[in-house]
Amino acid sequence: MENFRPGNRIQHALRMQKIVNWLSDLSTSQRVVVGALVLLVLYLLGTSFSAENQANKLDLSYVGSIASESEQIRAEIYVHVAGEVRKPGLYSLAVGSRVEDAIELAGGMTKAAFEQSVNLARMVSDGEQIVVLDKSQVSAAGVASEFISLNNATMEQLESLPGVGPSLASRIIDHRTAIGSFSDLSQLRDVSGIGEKLYAKISTRLTL
């Protein structure tokens, strides 16, 4: 509100009068030069403002693109489907997908597949391998209990494995909890107490 006080108005009027008097004292050629300089300054200011706005738009577009790509990366996981499926290979799935979704992408199970060798309801994790066993890999007495799911096994089931007692079974479950889920049977070797010999002995009884 200070700019609208009577005193300020008088000062502005005096300044404008001085500018008018100064311009009237200039020759025609000098006025042309002054006018050209004023136009040049206005043009440069307008160009600078436009360039700054454009730069801001580009920066915002770039940030938006990165955010979009990051969101897409977080929304996808990759799993390797192998064994008795029609199209074994590497597949991309949405986060939260289950084993059944991965097997469907791989064309479904073959006629020789032992369906109980995998838990179709289990949620998959990025980088894991899903192996569907062949019926011939199950003993003549073959039932689903011949194989133990490493990602779903209870303490009692793990203790039924040769060389695995309560302490080791507990460490296996603790390790499974820490990493989220096993993506490969070989990760068992990261558990304290499981060496090459014990791993070779129990891995034939396990599935993910």
ZIGI-V539317 format. One line per field, one symbol per residue. ss: DSSP state (~ for helix, > for strand, _ for the rest). psi: psi as a letter, one per 40 degrees, with the letter a starting at -180 (. if undefined). burial: + if it has 16 or more other C-alpha atoms within 10 Angstrom, else -. A space follows every 10 residues. Layout:
ss->???
psi->???
burial->???
This chain:
ss->_~~~_~~~~~ ~~~~~~~~~~ ~~~~~__~~~ ~~~~~~~~~~ ~~~~~~~~~~ ~~~~~~~~~~ ~~~~~~~~~~ ~~~~_>>>>> >>>_>___>> >>>>___>~~ ~~~~~___>_ __>_~~~___ __>_____>> >>_>~~~___ ___~~~_>>_ ____~~~~~_ _____~~~~~ ~~~~~~~~~_ ____~~~~~~ _____~~~~~ ~~~~~>>_
psi->edeeiddddd dddddddddd ddddeiiddd dddddddddd dddddddddd dddddddddd dddddddddd ddddeiihih hiagidgiah ihiiheiidd dddddeeiii deigdeeihd ehhiiheihh hhiideeiid ehidedihhd eeiiddddee ihehaddddd dddddddded iheideedee hhehaddddd dddeeii.
burial->---------- ---------- ---------- ---------- ---------- ---------- ---------- ------++++ ++++++++-+ --++--++++ +++-++-++- --+++++++- ---+++-+++ +++++--+-- ------++++ +++-+-+++- +--+---+++ -++-++---- +++-+--+-- +--+----+- -++-++++
